[in-house]
């Protein structure tokens, strides 16, 4: 679905991503993880065309990700960030269907899609009349997910979507997200700093460090066949969370 070949990115002379090759398989969930500043969020922003690579090529479904393709790309790829990235002056309902309105969908179609998505993400439709400031963090994330899914995209990118939530709400949303991923069978790229979350939601995990991919594999492969000592160090640092989450 996505293919990166020799893709790199720097900001003000500081390397955020060294030359990187990566394939994101269709219909699978890929979790990007690593310490702060390792390049995982930069990689996702490159995928959606929010930033341009300094070198290399990015392709989505065989087509180069370049300015002429960005508008179409953002209809075909949903994008979710922390707190949902909602517009504060719009109700949750209007935030959720913003792209559909922009494309000129009629109101009956919009209402039907909004109802369908509220059920999918587990959000009481009464909440959709509220503004973002009147919603909890978990509710805002559900609205953000509705907005990302409204056009039935081929892929969904999620950049630390659950990072600001308390543990109980986060766990519930993790369970809901896994159910949604399995139901929709879309290509998903998820950025997280939590290895337990990556293991729970991802089919494969990409562990990054200082702008480079250190290892790609399942959680069991990272744990049992580490590519280098850093992998073991990273896994062991999160062992208490993993024991609790994967028990």
Secondary structure, 3 states (H helix, E strand, C coil): CEEEEEEEEEECCEEEEEEEEEEECCCCEEEEEECCCCCHHHHHHHHHCCCCCCEEEEEECCEECCHHHHHHHHHHEEEEEHHHHCCCCCEHHHHHCHHHHHCCCCHHHHHHHHHHHHHHHCCCHHHHHCEHHHCCHHHHHHHHHHHHHCCCCCEEEEECCCCCCCHHHHHHHHHHHHHHHHHHCCEEEEECCCHHHHHHHCCEEEEEECCEEEEEECHHHHHHCCCCHHHHHHHHHCHHHHHHHHC
